[in-house]
């Protein structure tokens, strides 16, 4: 199952941005990399399995994974220190929506 997640958060602290690398605290080996250019990649145990485009507006993330089925999702997020928690608003993949609702990611520091 491809996981497409868009995150957007308006926060006053400079490090509270969705851009960067994130590791799941729920699913071992699952990471997401959000680039400043609006693209993202999802990895499972180091292998790419999802990619696409994202944009943010306030605390809302919009994701578009350009597959033949054009997977789309909308999530809101809340930061807690170096962690971010996702909340599903809508997702064209029901299994992903269930898995990602309340999912916690931790920022990966380089």
C-alpha positions in Angstrom: 0.0 0.0 0.0 1.4 3.3 -1.0 1.4 5.9 1.8 0.9 9.4 0.7 0.8 12.0 3.4 0.7 15.8 3.1 1.6 17.8 6.1 1.2 21.4 6.8 1.7 23.2 10.0 1.9 26.8 10.9 4.1 27.1 14.0 6.1 29.9 15.6 9.2 27.8 16.3 11.6 27.7 13.3 12.2 24.0 13.5 8.5 23.1 13.3 8.2 22.6 9.6 7.2 19.5 7.8 10.3 19.7 5.5 12.8 17.1 6.4 13.1 13.4 7.2 10.7 11.6 9.5 10.7 8.1 11.0 7.5 6.3 12.1 7.3 5.4 15.8 4.6 2.9 15.0 6.0 1.1 11.9 9.6 0.1 12.1 11.6 1.0 8.9 9.0 3.4 7.6 10.3 6.9 6.8 9.1 9.9 4.9 11.2 12.7 3.3 9.5 16.0 2.6 11.6 18.3 0.4 11.5 22.1 0.2 10.5 21.8 -3.5 7.2 20.3 -2.6 8.0 16.6 -3.4 8.1 13.7 -1.0 9.2 10.1 -0.9 8.1 7.3 1.4 10.5 4.4 2.3 10.0 1.0 3.8 13.3 -0.4 5.1 15.3 1.8 2.8 13.3 1.0 -0.3 11.2 3.7 -2.0 7.5 2.7 -2.3 5.7 6.1 -2.6 6.4 9.5 -4.1 4.6 12.5 -5.2 3.8 16.2 -4.4 2.6 18.0 -1.3 1.7 21.5 -0.2 0.7 22.9 3.1 -1.7 25.5 4.3 -1.9 26.4 7.9 -2.1 23.1 9.8 -3.2 21.1 6.8 -1.2 18.9 4.4 -2.4 18.1 0.9 -0.8 15.2 -0.9 -0.9 14.0 -4.4 0.7 10.7 -5.5 0.5 10.7 -9.3 -0.2 7.0 -9.9 -2.7 5.6 -12.4 -5.3 6.0 -9.7 -4.0 9.4 -8.6 -4.0 8.9 -4.8 -4.8 12.0 -2.8 -5.0 12.7 0.9 -5.5 15.6 3.3 -4.2 15.5 6.8 -3.7 17.9 9.7 -0.8 17.7 12.0 0.2 18.7 15.5 3.9 19.1 16.6 5.2 17.9 19.9 8.9 18.7 20.3 10.7 16.7 17.6 7.5 14.6 16.8 4.5 15.2 14.6 1.1 13.5 14.9 -1.0 13.1 11.8 -4.8 13.3 11.7 -6.8 12.1 8.7 -9.2 14.5 7.1 -9.7 12.5 3.8 -7.8 9.9 1.9 -8.6 8.0 -1.3 -6.9 4.9 0.2 -9.1 3.7 3.1 -6.4 1.5 4.6 -3.9 4.3 4.6 -6.3 6.6 6.2 -6.9 4.2 9.1 -3.2 3.5 9.5 -2.1 7.2 9.4 -4.8 8.6 11.7 -3.1 9.4 14.9 0.3 8.2 13.6 3.4 9.6 15.3 6.6 10.4 13.4 9.9 11.6 14.9 12.3 14.0 13.1 15.5 12.4 11.8 18.5 14.6 12.5 21.3 14.4 10.0 
